[in-house]
Amino acid sequence: MSDAAIGLAAGTAAEPYLELDRPRAIADHGSPDRVVSIDCDAPDAERWTLVTQRVSPEQRDEIRALAERFAALLGGSSPMSSHRTGRGRFPASEASRW
């Protein structure tokens, strides 16, 4: 994880969830119910293609909005965030899969 990405999460509620170790294979996590890939491909993953390509507060906010929307679609308690629709945003045709 880049220093820039770590800095964006510093002091936020997300900081305790940062995985600073080397990336591990998905298989090392058992059988996950859901896998999300951000700007990359992973087997059987839902791909999120970000509009904001530079690591920045805007990109952090875009990922937060996507995660909140995903949690709400899964029945989580996170509030929905108002986020524009577009590339990488849960199309209605796919929402039923979640």
N, C-alpha and C positions, 0 to 999 in steps of 0.2 A: 504494500500500500504506500502511496506516495506521501511525502511530508505535507504536501498541500492538502490532500484528502484528510489526513489525520488532523491537521490544523482546523479544517472546517467543522469537524465533529467535536473538537475540544470544547469542554464546558457545556455541551448539549446533552439531552437525554439519550442520545445515540452513542455517546462516548464509551459507556461500559460494554457495548456490544461489538466494538471494533475487534476484528480478528487480525492481530498483528503478526501472527506466525506465518510461515510459508503456506501458500495455497495447498489445499489437500484435495484429493479426488472426491467427487460426489459420493462415490461408493464408500468412502471412509466414514460417511455420516449415517450409515445404515440405509434405510429405505425412506427417503423424505417423501412427504405427501405432496409437496410442491417444490419446484426449482424455478428460480427466476434468473435469467442471464441479462446483464446490462451491457449493451453494445458489444455483445459477443454471442457466439453460438455454443450451446451445451446440449447434450442429448436430452430429449424430452422436456426441455425447459421452455417456459414462457419468456419470450425475448422482449425486453424493453429497449427501444431505440430512442436515445435521448435527443432532444432538440438542442440542448446546450452541450457543446462539445468540449468546452474548457472547464477544468476543475475550478469551481468558483462558488460563491454563495448561491448564485442562480441555479447551478447544477445541483447543489445540495437540496435546495428547495424543490426542484423538479423531482428528484428522487423521493423526497419526503412525501410530496403530493401523490406520486404513483403508489408508494407503499401504503399510505392511508387509504387510498381508493381500493387497493388490493385487499387490505385487511377488512374493509367494509363489505366487499363482495364475498369474502370468506366468512362473514358473520362476526368479525371482530368488533371491538368496542371503539376503535379509532374513528374519530370524526372524518367525514368526507371533506376533502379539501377542494376548493374551487380551482380547477386546473384546466387550461384550454385542451380541447381535443386535437388530435392529430396523430402523426406517426408514433407508433409504440404505445398507443393508449387503448386499452381494453375495448376492442370492437364489440358491439352488441352481439354479434354472431358467436363470439368466443366467451362472453360473460357467463353463459349457462354452464360452461365446462367447470367453472370454479364453484 
